[in-house]
Amino acid sequence: MKRIVARSTLKEFWEKHEDSEDYLKTWYQTARTANWKSPKDIKKSYASASFLNDNRVVFNIKGNHYRLIVKFNYERQWAFIRFIGTHASYDRIDAETI
């Protein structure tokens, strides 16, 4: 991805949830250097990723302790971080619209 929007959201989260820092940094580096052109490409890197409408992808972070929702623009190679939270907080949101 050429651009990942809202990295600060990840940083703020790992400052509150220190056990997520290494996992989120790894995800960020992987996504930053990836050339994902479709969900199929993401699935090769993240087999447990779930795909939603509107090019949204749910990533399980730290063995599913945390959930990360990212909206992709594959053509422009942009990724927009929409949500990062605990599994419990994920259950309280609408992942399709956040």
All heavy atoms as an XYZ file, in Angstrom:
841
protein
N       0.847     -1.172      0.000
C       0.000      0.000      0.000
C       0.896      1.239      0.000
O       1.825      1.311      0.797
C      -0.879      0.035      1.245
C      -1.911     -1.078      1.334
S      -3.358     -0.783      0.328
C      -3.197     -2.083     -0.859
N       0.616      2.143     -0.852
C       1.406      3.372     -0.904
C       1.128      4.266      0.288
O       1.982      5.016      0.723
C       1.102      4.133     -2.199
C       1.583      3.415     -3.430
C       1.225      4.200     -4.662
C       1.638      3.424     -5.897
N       1.181      4.053     -7.111
N      -0.101      4.178      0.792
C      -0.473      5.083      1.878
C      -1.417      4.377      2.851
O      -2.385      3.748      2.436
C      -1.164      6.306      1.294
C      -1.510      7.316      2.334
C      -1.791      8.644      1.734
N      -2.000      9.558      2.830
C      -2.663     10.670      2.747
N      -3.158     11.047      1.608
N      -2.823     11.437      3.792
N      -1.109      4.515      4.126
C      -1.993      3.992      5.169
C      -2.424      5.190      6.004
O      -1.588      5.865      6.617
C      -1.289      2.937      6.033
C      -0.868      1.750      5.152
C      -2.207      2.480      7.170
C      -0.080      0.697      5.859
N      -3.708      5.461      5.981
C      -4.247      6.641      6.651
C      -4.627      6.289      8.084
O      -5.292      5.286      8.328
C      -5.477      7.185      5.882
C      -6.068      8.380      6.592
C      -5.072      7.537      4.452
N      -4.171      7.113      8.999
C      -4.510      7.047     10.425
C      -3.612      6.092     11.206
O      -4.069      5.385     12.098
C      -5.984      6.751     10.647
N      -2.328      6.081     10.876
C      -1.383      5.289     11.671
C      -1.439      5.722     13.132
O      -1.246      4.916     14.032
C       0.037      5.430     11.137
C       1.030      4.595     11.941
C       2.451      4.753     11.410
N       3.385      3.896     12.104
C       4.022      4.229     13.222
N       3.807      5.398     13.785
N       4.878      3.390     13.795
N      -1.710      6.997     13.362
C      -1.790      7.509     14.736
C      -2.847      6.762     15.549
O      -2.703      6.605     16.762
C      -2.079      9.006     14.732
O      -3.322      9.263     14.102
N      -3.890      6.272     14.888
C      -4.914      5.487     15.571
C      -4.297      4.210     16.143
O      -4.604      3.821     17.275
C      -6.055      5.128     14.589
O      -6.608      6.336     14.080
C      -7.130      4.303     15.261
N      -3.436      3.574     15.382
C      -2.758      2.371     15.868
C      -1.864      2.694     17.050
O      -1.861      1.993     18.055
C      -1.928      1.733     14.753
C      -2.675      1.239     13.524
C      -1.688      0.649     12.522
C      -3.734      0.234     13.895
N      -1.099      3.782     16.926
C      -0.166      4.181     17.991
C      -0.921      4.483     19.289
O      -0.524      4.044     20.366
C       0.653      5.380     17.547
C       1.748      5.768     18.517
C       2.587      6.898     17.921
C       3.787      7.220     18.769
N       3.487      7.814     20.047
N      -1.996      5.221     19.185
C      -2.800      5.531     20.369
C      -3.309      4.249     21.024
O      -3.338      4.141     22.249
C      -3.981      6.425     19.993
C      -3.584      7.840     19.649
C      -4.752      8.645     19.082
O      -5.923      8.231     19.246
O      -4.478      9.688     18.460
N      -3.699      3.283     20.200
C      -4.224      2.028     20.732
C      -3.128      1.244     21.442
O      -3.315      0.769     22.556
C      -4.852      1.192     19.617
C      -5.560     -0.023     20.144
C      -6.841      0.068     20.655
C      -4.935     -1.260     20.153
C      -7.493     -1.047     21.168
C      -5.568     -2.384     20.653
C      -6.853     -2.275     21.162
N      -1.966      1.100     20.817
C      -0.927      0.288     21.462
C      -0.347      0.970     22.687
O       0.199      0.310     23.556
C       0.129     -0.202     20.484
C       1.200      0.738     20.017
C       2.055      1.475     20.794
C       1.579      1.000     18.673
N       2.927      2.181     19.993
C       2.663      1.904     18.694
C       1.120      0.548     17.438
C       3.280      2.378     17.544
C       1.737      1.020     16.295
C       2.791      1.918     16.357
N      -0.491      2.285     22.796
C      -0.061      2.957     24.025
C      -0.973      2.594     25.199
O      -0.542      2.567     26.339
C      -0.002      4.470     23.814
C       1.201      4.879     22.974
C       1.229      6.351     22.626
O       0.219      7.070     22.854
O       2.269      6.789     22.085
N      -2.223      2.286     24.920
C      -3.174      1.861     25.952
C      -3.156      0.346     26.157
O      -3.480     -0.142     27.235
C      -4.588      2.299     25.573
C      -4.791      3.792     25.604
C      -6.189      4.168     25.179
C      -6.336      5.670     25.113
N      -7.570      6.087     24.472
N      -2.818     -0.379     25.099
C      -2.804     -1.850     25.118
C      -1.421     -2.293     24.655
O      -1.236     -2.689     23.498
C      -3.886     -2.423     24.191
C      -5.261     -1.953     24.524
N      -6.068     -2.602     25.430
C      -5.973     -0.887     24.079
C      -7.217     -1.959     25.517
N      -7.181     -0.917     24.714
N      -0.461     -2.234     25.564
C       0.939     -2.470     25.216
C       1.185     -3.836     24.583
O       2.094     -3.982     23.769
C       1.832     -2.282     26.440
C       1.886     -0.846     26.913
C       2.720     -0.660     28.164
O       3.421     -1.606     28.569
O       2.668      0.440     28.742
N       0.372     -4.830     24.931
C       0.567     -6.163     24.365
C       0.231     -6.232     22.874
O       0.533     -7.216     22.213
C      -0.229     -7.207     25.137
C      -1.728     -6.993     25.076
O      -2.181     -5.842     24.907
O      -2.465     -7.987     25.224
N      -0.362     -5.171     22.333
C      -0.711     -5.149     20.912
C       0.358     -4.470     20.050
O       0.324     -4.590     18.825
C      -2.045     -4.426     20.710
O      -1.900     -3.028     20.949
N       1.307     -3.790     20.672
C       2.255     -2.953     19.918
C       3.013     -3.722     18.840
O       3.027     -3.322     17.671
C       3.239     -2.257     20.860
C       4.186     -1.336     20.120
C       5.086     -0.535     21.039
O       5.006     -0.688     22.279
O       5.891      0.259     20.514
N       3.674     -4.798     19.200
C       4.473     -5.541     18.221
C       3.604     -6.073     17.084
O       4.003     -6.047     15.915
C       5.215     -6.697     18.885
C       6.347     -6.228     19.783
O       6.809     -5.074     19.636
O       6.765     -7.020     20.648
N       2.411     -6.538     17.416
C       1.504     -7.087     16.407
C       1.029     -6.007     15.433
O       0.973     -6.236     14.223
C       0.296     -7.755     17.079
C       0.683     -8.929     17.926
C       0.986     -8.770     19.273
C       0.765    -10.212     17.373
C       1.359     -9.856     20.056
C       1.130    -11.304     18.155
C       1.427    -11.114     19.488
O       1.791    -12.191     20.263
N       0.689     -4.834     15.966
C       0.222     -3.748     15.103
C       1.361     -3.182     14.253
O       1.158     -2.846     13.082
C      -0.437     -2.644     15.932
C      -1.778     -3.043     16.547
C      -2.261     -1.979     17.523
C      -2.818     -3.301     15.463
N       2.537     -3.098     14.820
C       3.687     -2.634     14.032
C       3.998     -3.615     12.900
O       4.311     -3.202     11.786
C       4.908     -2.443     14.923
C       4.843     -1.186     15.765
C       6.091     -1.030     16.614
C       6.074      0.291     17.364
N       7.272      0.454     18.206
N       3.890     -4.899     13.195
C       4.115     -5.906     12.157
C       3.063     -5.797     11.069
O       3.375     -5.835      9.870
C       4.106     -7.325     12.765
O       5.191     -7.415     13.686
C       4.236     -8.397     11.694
N       1.790     -5.638     11.461
C       0.728     -5.474     10.468
C       1.010     -4.236      9.609
O       0.908     -4.297      8.377
C      -0.652     -5.344     11.133
C      -1.700     -5.128     10.084
C      -2.388     -6.098      9.415
C      -2.111     -3.880      9.522
N      -3.203     -5.512      8.473
C      -3.051     -4.158      8.521
C      -1.771     -2.550      9.764
C      -3.661     -3.153      7.759
C      -2.373     -1.545      9.012
C      -3.310     -1.854      8.025
N       1.358     -3.142     10.243
C       1.609     -1.894      9.527
C       2.739     -2.075      8.504
O       2.602     -1.673      7.349
C       1.942     -0.768     10.512
C       2.159      0.555      9.832
C       1.088      1.373      9.530
C       3.433      0.975      9.475
C       1.282      2.589      8.890
C       3.633      2.188      8.833
C       2.555      2.989      8.552
O       2.750      4.189      7.900
N       3.841     -2.666      8.927
C       4.978     -2.869      8.017
C       4.599     -3.793      6.865
O       4.975     -3.536      5.722
C       6.183     -3.437      8.768
C       6.962     -2.385      9.527
C       7.428     -1.254      8.633
O       6.877     -0.168      8.647
N       8.429     -1.501      7.829
N       3.862     -4.837      7.159
C       3.422     -5.757      6.111
C       2.533     -5.035      5.113
O       2.728     -5.137      3.897
C       2.673     -6.960      6.724
O       3.550     -7.634      7.630
C       2.180     -7.921      5.654
N       1.556     -4.301      5.620
C       0.625     -3.582      4.744
C       1.337     -2.487      3.959
O       1.051     -2.270      2.780
C      -0.517     -2.989      5.573
N       2.259     -1.816      4.602
C       2.971     -0.703      3.956
C       3.770     -1.170      2.743
O       3.872     -0.464      1.746
C       3.908     -0.046      4.981
C       4.609      1.169      4.500
C       3.683      2.375      4.591
N       4.420      3.580      4.276
C       4.392      4.168      3.083
N       3.666      3.668      2.122
N       5.081      5.259      2.862
N       4.330     -2.354      2.827
C       5.165     -2.851      1.736
C       4.415     -3.772      0.773
O       4.969     -4.191     -0.237
C       6.408     -3.588      2.290
O       5.976     -4.670      3.101
C       7.275     -2.644      3.109
N       3.170     -4.069      1.097
C       2.381     -4.987      0.271
C       1.908     -4.324     -1.015
O       1.766     -3.101     -1.088
C       1.168     -5.476      1.056
N       1.652     -5.162     -1.980
C       1.067     -4.702     -3.233
C      -0.256     -5.450     -3.423
O      -0.424     -6.213     -4.363
C       2.038     -4.973     -4.390
C       1.553     -4.344     -5.681
O       0.767     -3.407     -5.669
N       2.012     -4.875     -6.791
N      -1.164     -5.230     -2.467
C      -2.446     -5.918     -2.483
C      -3.359     -5.267     -3.512
O      -3.697     -4.093     -3.399
C      -3.088     -5.863     -1.108
C      -2.365     -6.648     -0.058
C      -1.628     -7.779     -0.231
C      -2.320     -6.363      1.340
N      -1.133     -8.225      0.971
C      -1.533     -7.369      1.956
C      -2.859     -5.359      2.139
C      -1.286     -7.400      3.321
C      -2.615     -5.382      3.493
C      -1.839     -6.401      4.084
N      -3.768     -6.030     -4.490
C      -4.648     -5.520     -5.543
C      -6.065     -6.067     -5.439
O      -6.939     -5.645     -6.183
C      -4.059     -5.847     -6.912
C      -2.730     -5.151     -7.160
C      -2.222     -5.427     -8.555
C      -0.848     -4.856     -8.767
N      -0.788     -3.461     -8.970
N      -6.259     -7.002     -4.498
C      -7.582     -7.605     -4.328
C      -7.621     -8.325     -2.978
O      -6.568     -8.569     -2.374
C      -7.854     -8.616     -5.442
O      -7.052     -9.765     -5.259
N      -8.808     -8.683     -2.522
C      -8.903     -9.466     -1.283
C      -8.097    -10.766     -1.351
O      -7.539    -11.208     -0.353
C     -10.400     -9.738     -1.156
C     -11.041     -8.577     -1.853
C     -10.133     -8.285     -3.009
N      -8.013    -11.360     -2.532
C      -7.259    -12.602     -2.698
C      -5.781    -12.404     -2.300
O      -5.176    -13.273     -1.684
C      -7.345    -13.063     -4.154
C      -6.918    -14.496     -4.362
C      -6.942    -14.917     -5.824
C      -8.261    -14.650     -6.501
N      -8.304    -15.136     -7.885
N      -5.228    -11.242     -2.622
C      -3.839    -10.944     -2.260
C      -3.681    -10.819     -0.743
O      -2.694    -11.281     -0.176
C      -3.364     -9.655     -2.929
C      -3.267     -9.783     -4.435
O      -3.053    -10.904     -4.934
O      -3.418     -8.747     -5.124
N      -4.655    -10.183     -0.103
C      -4.610    -10.051      1.355
C      -4.694    -11.429      2.003
O      -3.974    -11.726      2.951
C      -5.742     -9.139      1.864
C      -5.500     -7.705      1.400
C      -5.860     -9.204      3.390
C      -6.629     -6.744      1.690
N      -5.554    -12.268      1.471
C      -5.754    -13.610      2.033
C      -4.456    -14.420      2.015
O      -4.220    -15.236      2.902
C      -6.856    -14.325      1.240
C      -7.493    -15.451      1.975
C      -8.329    -14.946      3.128
C      -9.308    -15.976      3.607
N      -9.876    -15.639      4.898
N      -3.583    -14.165      1.041
C      -2.294    -14.860      0.983
C      -1.410    -14.481      2.169
O      -0.647    -15.299      2.663
C      -1.573    -14.531     -0.320
C      -2.204    -15.149     -1.546
C      -1.480    -14.712     -2.805
C      -2.206    -15.167     -4.042
N      -1.588    -14.622     -5.261
N      -1.514    -13.229      2.614
C      -0.715    -12.749      3.747
C      -1.408    -13.010      5.078
O      -0.748    -13.271      6.085
C      -0.460    -11.246      3.625
O       0.246    -10.935      2.456
N      -2.731    -12.897      5.087
C      -3.514    -13.018      6.319
C      -4.681    -13.969      6.071
O      -5.789    -13.535      5.730
C      -4.014    -11.649      6.782
C      -2.912    -10.781      7.313
C      -2.270     -9.848      6.501
C      -2.488    -10.910      8.631
C      -1.232     -9.067      6.995
C      -1.450    -10.139      9.134
C      -0.830     -9.224      8.301
O       0.199     -8.452      8.795
N      -4.435    -15.237      6.260
C      -5.449    -16.265      5.982
C      -6.709    -16.099      6.827
O      -7.801    -16.472      6.408
C      -4.858    -17.652      6.192
N      -6.580    -15.519      8.019
C      -7.742    -15.385      8.902
C      -8.509    -14.079      8.679
O      -9.503    -13.827      9.368
C      -7.304    -15.464     10.367
O      -6.482    -14.358     10.689
N      -8.090    -13.265      7.724
C      -8.803    -12.008      7.460
C     -10.225    -12.295      6.987
O     -10.471    -13.270      6.280
C      -8.057    -11.191      6.409
N     -11.147    -11.423      7.408
C     -12.545    -11.531      6.984
C     -12.861    -10.342      6.090
O     -12.439     -9.220      6.370
C     -13.478    -11.512      8.191
O     -13.180    -12.579      9.057
N     -13.638    -10.582      5.058
C     -13.930     -9.545      4.082
C     -15.390     -9.131      4.174
O     -16.283     -9.972      4.204
C     -13.576    -10.047      2.683
C     -12.119    -10.389      2.582
C     -11.674    -11.674      2.852
C     -11.184     -9.414      2.294
C     -10.325    -11.989      2.809
C      -9.834     -9.718      2.251
C      -9.400    -10.998      2.507
N     -15.592     -7.813      4.239
C     -16.918     -7.235      4.362
C     -17.227     -6.430      3.105
O     -16.381     -6.270      2.225
C     -16.979     -6.320      5.589
C     -16.507     -6.927      6.918
C     -16.506     -5.868      8.002
C     -17.393     -8.102      7.308
N     -18.421     -5.882      3.058
C     -18.798     -5.009      1.944
C     -17.925     -3.755      1.929
O     -17.303     -3.405      2.925
C     -20.269     -4.604      2.072
C     -21.193     -5.780      1.862
O     -20.877     -6.709      1.120
N     -22.340     -5.747      2.517
N     -17.939     -3.078      0.810
C     -17.279     -1.781      0.649
C     -15.766     -1.869      0.881
O     -15.173     -0.959      1.459
C     -17.929     -0.750      1.584
C     -17.642      0.681      1.159
O     -17.358      0.906     -0.028
O     -17.701      1.569      2.035
N     -15.161     -2.974      0.467
C     -13.706     -3.179      0.556
C     -13.154     -3.065      1.973
O     -12.025     -2.617      2.179
C     -12.959     -2.230     -0.386
C     -13.198     -2.583     -1.823
O     -13.254     -3.752     -2.185
N     -13.362     -1.577     -2.660
N     -13.948     -3.466      2.933
C     -13.493     -3.487      4.332
C     -12.975     -4.875      4.669
O     -13.548     -5.880      4.251
C     -14.628     -3.124      5.285
C     -15.073     -1.688      5.156
C     -16.341     -1.446      5.956
N     -16.920     -0.182      5.597
C     -16.699      0.949      6.243
N     -15.932      0.957      7.310
N     -17.260      2.068      5.850
N     -11.903     -4.884      5.440
C     -11.283     -6.142      5.847
C     -11.091     -6.110      7.355
O     -10.665     -5.100      7.920
C      -9.923     -6.345      5.149
C      -9.297     -7.671      5.570
C     -10.078     -6.285      3.635
N     -11.425     -7.222      8.003
C     -11.227     -7.370      9.438
C     -10.011     -8.269      9.643
O      -9.982     -9.399      9.152
C     -12.461     -7.980     10.134
C     -12.216     -8.115     11.637
C     -13.706     -7.160      9.854
N      -9.029     -7.737     10.367
C      -7.827     -8.492     10.700
C      -7.872     -8.866     12.172
O      -8.225     -8.030     13.015
C      -6.567     -7.643     10.461
C      -6.344     -7.287      9.017
C      -6.847     -6.101      8.501
C      -5.622     -8.128      8.187
C      -6.637     -5.759      7.182
C      -5.402     -7.793      6.858
C      -5.912     -6.611      6.352
N      -7.531    -10.098     12.469
C      -7.399    -10.542     13.849
C      -5.990    -10.204     14.300
O      -5.023    -10.597     13.656
C      -7.636    -12.046     13.962
C      -9.042    -12.415     13.558
O      -9.993    -11.735     13.906
N      -9.177    -13.489     12.825
N      -5.884     -9.481     15.398
C      -4.596     -9.048     15.920
C      -4.336     -9.760     17.239
O      -5.226     -9.839     18.089
C      -4.573     -7.513     16.124
C      -4.904     -6.772     14.818
C      -3.240     -7.056     16.713
C      -3.917     -6.952     13.693
N      -3.147    -10.249     17.406
C      -2.718    -10.955     18.618
C      -3.658    -12.125     18.936
O      -4.241    -12.203     20.006
C      -2.607    -10.014     19.812
C      -1.843    -10.656     20.973
C      -1.787     -9.773     22.194
C      -1.056    -10.541     23.266
N      -1.870    -11.002     24.330
N      -3.750    -13.024     17.970
C      -4.552    -14.231     18.205
C      -6.012    -13.950     18.481
O      -6.634    -14.619     19.297
N      -6.538    -12.928     17.819
C      -7.949    -12.548     17.927
C      -8.287    -11.840     19.249
O      -9.450    -11.707     19.596
C      -8.858    -13.759     17.707
C     -10.184    -13.380     17.107
O     -10.331    -12.300     16.536
N     -11.164    -14.244     17.240
N      -7.291    -11.363     19.961
C      -7.561    -10.525     21.136
C      -8.103     -9.165     20.707
O      -8.889     -8.547     21.417
C      -6.291    -10.305     21.964
C      -5.920    -11.457     22.818
N      -5.222    -12.540     22.351
C      -6.171    -11.703     24.119
C      -5.042    -13.396     23.328
N      -5.618    -12.924     24.414
N      -7.632     -8.715     19.559
C      -8.011     -7.407     19.034
C      -8.471     -7.559     17.594
O      -8.100     -8.498     16.903
C      -6.831     -6.434     19.103
C      -6.260     -6.306     20.488
C      -5.015     -6.840     20.807
C      -6.971     -5.667     21.498
C      -4.495     -6.749     22.090
C      -6.463     -5.571     22.779
C      -5.225     -6.108     23.074
O      -4.720     -6.017     24.340
N      -9.279     -6.594     17.167
C      -9.769     -6.576     15.790
C      -9.416     -5.235     15.157
O      -9.566     -4.184     15.778
C     -11.292     -6.748     15.753
C     -11.794     -8.099     16.224
C     -11.686     -9.093     15.080
N     -12.128    -10.427     15.419
C     -13.330    -10.909     15.184
N     -14.271    -10.163     14.674
N     -13.594    -12.158     15.483
N      -8.967     -5.316     13.923
C      -8.601     -4.138     13.137
C      -9.438     -4.149     11.869
O      -9.455     -5.149     11.142
C      -7.110     -4.199     12.787
C      -6.558     -3.182     11.816
C      -6.641     -1.768     12.391
C      -5.109     -3.518     11.456
N     -10.159     -3.046     11.625
C     -10.947     -2.925     10.394
C     -10.271     -1.872      9.517
O     -10.007     -0.747      9.962
C     -12.401     -2.500     10.668
C     -13.097     -3.513     11.573
C     -13.165     -2.334      9.345
C     -14.486     -3.082     12.018
N     -10.016     -2.268      8.284
C      -9.352     -1.379      7.334
C     -10.170     -1.361      6.051
O     -10.609     -2.403      5.563
C      -7.913     -1.868      7.023
C      -7.219     -0.917      6.065
C      -7.121     -2.024      8.312
N     -10.381     -0.158      5.516
C     -11.063     -0.012      4.230
C      -9.993      0.235      3.171
O      -9.138      1.106      3.347
C     -12.048      1.152      4.269
C     -12.808      1.325      2.982
C     -13.851      2.417      3.094
C     -14.566      2.555      1.766
N     -15.594      3.578      1.812
N     -10.040     -0.540      2.103
C      -9.009     -0.456      1.071
C      -9.526      0.191     -0.209
O     -10.664     -0.014     -0.598
C      -8.496     -1.859      0.722
C      -7.650     -2.455      1.803
C      -8.205     -3.278      2.771
C      -6.297     -2.176      1.865
C      -7.428     -3.820      3.774
C      -5.506     -2.709      2.867
C      -6.072     -3.531      3.825
N      -8.639      0.958     -0.821
C      -8.815      1.411     -2.191
C      -7.669      0.745     -2.948
O      -6.538      1.229     -2.931
C      -8.742      2.926     -2.300
C      -8.944      3.423     -3.714
O      -8.440      2.829     -4.665
N      -9.660      4.520     -3.850
N      -7.968     -0.393     -3.552
C      -6.932     -1.198     -4.192
C      -6.296     -0.471     -5.378
O      -5.096     -0.568     -5.601
C      -7.499     -2.544     -4.646
C      -7.988     -3.393     -3.504
C      -9.345     -3.537     -3.245
C      -7.090     -4.050     -2.671
C      -9.798     -4.328     -2.198
C      -7.528     -4.837     -1.612
C      -8.880     -4.964     -1.394
O      -9.322     -5.733     -0.344
N      -7.118      0.250     -6.129
C      -6.617      0.943     -7.318
C      -5.561      1.989     -6.965
O      -4.516      2.080     -7.582
C      -7.789      1.598     -8.061
C      -7.387      2.228     -9.373
C      -8.598      2.791    -10.100
O      -9.594      2.048    -10.272
O      -8.547      3.967    -10.480
N      -5.825      2.781     -5.932
C      -4.889      3.835     -5.515
C      -3.845      3.335     -4.510
O      -2.964      4.087     -4.127
C      -5.655      5.005     -4.911
C      -6.501      5.720     -5.930
C      -7.179      6.908     -5.290
N      -8.047      7.555     -6.230
C      -7.855      8.769     -6.695
N      -6.829      9.476     -6.291
N      -8.694      9.292     -7.551
N      -4.028      2.096     -4.049
C      -3.128      1.512     -3.056
C      -3.156      2.296     -1.742
O      -2.121      2.626     -1.164
C      -1.702      1.415     -3.609
C      -1.523      0.329     -4.656
C      -1.622     -1.059     -4.056
O      -0.728     -1.490     -3.349
N      -2.716     -1.759     -4.318
N      -4.362      2.589     -1.284
C      -4.570      3.280     -0.020
C      -5.289      2.359      0.938
O      -6.141      1.558      0.548
C      -5.422      4.526     -0.201
C      -4.781      5.642     -0.948
C      -3.479      5.733     -1.369
C      -5.418      6.827     -1.400
N      -3.277      6.902     -2.038
C      -4.443      7.603     -2.075
C      -6.697      7.316     -1.289
C      -4.736      8.839     -2.632
C      -6.985      8.546     -1.853
C      -6.004      9.300     -2.513
N      -4.972      2.515      2.218
C      -5.649      1.773      3.276
C      -6.087      2.773      4.338
O      -5.284      3.597      4.779
C      -4.712      0.737      3.874
N      -7.336      2.708      4.732
C      -7.897      3.622      5.717
C      -8.260      2.833      6.973
O      -9.148      1.977      6.928
C      -9.158      4.297      5.177
C      -8.935      5.076      3.911
C      -9.056      4.457      2.675
C      -8.578      6.409      3.962
C      -8.845      5.155      1.500
C      -8.364      7.124      2.794
C      -8.503      6.495      1.560
N      -7.587      3.106      8.050
C      -7.882      2.419      9.304
C      -9.198      2.971      9.841
O      -9.321      4.178     10.081
C      -6.735      2.601     10.313
C      -5.491      1.910      9.751
C      -7.125      2.033     11.685
C      -4.220      2.229     10.466
N     -10.176      2.097     10.009
C     -11.509      2.509     10.440
C     -11.765      2.203     11.909
O     -12.567      2.871     12.550
C     -12.584      1.815      9.587
C     -12.435      2.014      8.092
C     -12.546      3.458      7.656
N     -13.856      3.942      8.025
C     -14.147      5.215      8.315
N     -13.215      6.125      8.281
N     -15.355      5.559      8.647
N     -11.091      1.140     12.437
C     -11.358      0.727     13.815
C     -10.240     -0.175     14.292
O      -9.736     -1.000     13.544
C     -12.688     -0.040     13.871
C     -12.968     -0.693     15.192
C     -13.566      0.004     16.220
C     -12.631     -2.027     15.402
C     -13.821     -0.616     17.443
C     -12.887     -2.648     16.612
C     -13.485     -1.933     17.633
N      -9.873     -0.013     15.554
C      -9.033     -0.978     16.260
C      -9.596     -1.073     17.668
O      -9.896     -0.049     18.297
C      -7.524     -0.603     16.262
C      -6.680     -1.594     17.054
C      -7.304      0.812     16.769
C      -6.561     -2.952     16.480
N      -9.806     -2.277     18.119
C     -10.374     -2.425     19.459
C     -10.318     -3.863     19.939
O      -9.902     -4.768     19.215
N     -10.746     -4.037     21.164
C     -10.819     -5.375     21.738
C     -11.914     -6.163     21.027
O     -12.777     -5.578     20.341
C     -11.145     -5.313     23.241
O     -12.454     -4.745     23.397
C     -10.106     -4.502     24.008
N     -11.897     -7.440     21.214
C     -12.936     -8.277     20.618
C     -14.307     -7.855     21.145
O     -15.284     -7.783     20.398
C     -12.651     -9.748     20.925
C     -13.309    -10.682     19.985
N     -14.647    -10.958     20.042
C     -12.814    -11.396     18.951
C     -14.949    -11.813     19.086
N     -13.864    -12.100     18.414
N     -14.379     -7.529     22.417
C     -15.658     -7.101     23.024
C     -16.143     -5.787     22.415
O     -17.335     -5.637     22.130
C     -15.506     -6.966     24.534
N     -15.250     -4.828     22.213
C     -15.668     -3.551     21.619
C     -16.056     -3.735     20.158
O     -16.953     -3.058     19.649
C     -14.600     -2.472     21.786
O     -13.410     -2.818     21.135
N     -15.408     -4.664     19.475
C     -15.768     -4.975     18.090
C     -17.201     -5.504     18.025
O     -17.952     -5.157     17.111
C     -14.791     -6.008     17.518
C     -15.187     -6.523     16.156
C     -14.855     -5.835     15.000
C     -15.902     -7.721     16.033
C     -15.219     -6.304     13.752
C     -16.267     -8.197     14.788
C     -15.937     -7.494     13.654
O     -16.306     -7.970     12.418
N     -17.576     -6.313     18.992
C     -18.924     -6.878     19.015
C     -20.008     -5.811     19.187
O     -21.169     -6.056     18.868
C     -19.053     -7.928     20.126
C     -18.295     -9.196     19.802
O     -17.959     -9.428     18.615
O     -18.016     -9.970     20.743
N     -19.630     -4.628     19.670
C     -20.618     -3.558     19.914
C     -20.727     -2.566     18.756
O     -21.508     -1.623     18.827
C     -20.241     -2.804     21.186
C     -20.414     -3.626     22.454
C     -20.286     -2.789     23.708
N     -19.000     -2.124     23.840
C     -17.931     -2.620     24.460
N     -17.983     -3.813     25.002
N     -16.821     -1.931     24.538
N     -19.950     -2.746     17.689
C     -20.002     -1.808     16.577
C     -20.588     -2.499     15.333
O     -20.706     -3.722     15.296
C     -18.612     -1.237     16.234
C     -17.657     -2.388     15.848
C     -18.043     -0.435     17.383
C     -16.746     -2.033     14.731
N     -20.924     -1.703     14.342
C     -21.347     -2.238     13.053
C     -20.145     -2.145     12.113
O     -19.822     -1.076     11.597
C     -22.524     -1.443     12.501
C     -23.023     -1.987     11.174
O     -22.393     -2.911     10.605
O     -24.044     -1.478     10.686
N     -19.469     -3.260     11.935
C     -18.246     -3.287     11.134
C     -18.473     -2.896      9.681
O     -17.556     -2.464      9.005
C     -17.625     -4.684     11.207
N     -19.715     -3.016      9.218
C     -20.034     -2.680      7.829
C     -20.105     -1.178      7.584
O     -19.994     -0.723      6.450
C     -21.378     -3.309      7.435
C     -21.422     -4.805      7.529
C     -20.865     -5.510      6.292
O     -20.581     -4.844      5.298
O     -20.721     -6.736      6.350
N     -20.276     -0.393      8.655
C     -20.471      1.051      8.454
C     -19.456      1.935      9.178
O     -19.408      3.127      8.929
C     -21.882      1.470      8.899
O     -22.041      1.180     10.288
C     -22.946      0.762      8.087
N     -18.686      1.364     10.073
C     -17.766      2.201     10.841
C     -16.692      2.815      9.953
O     -16.302      2.278      8.973
C     -17.128      1.401     12.006
C     -16.498      2.380     12.960
C     -16.143      0.384     11.515
C     -16.198      1.789     14.316
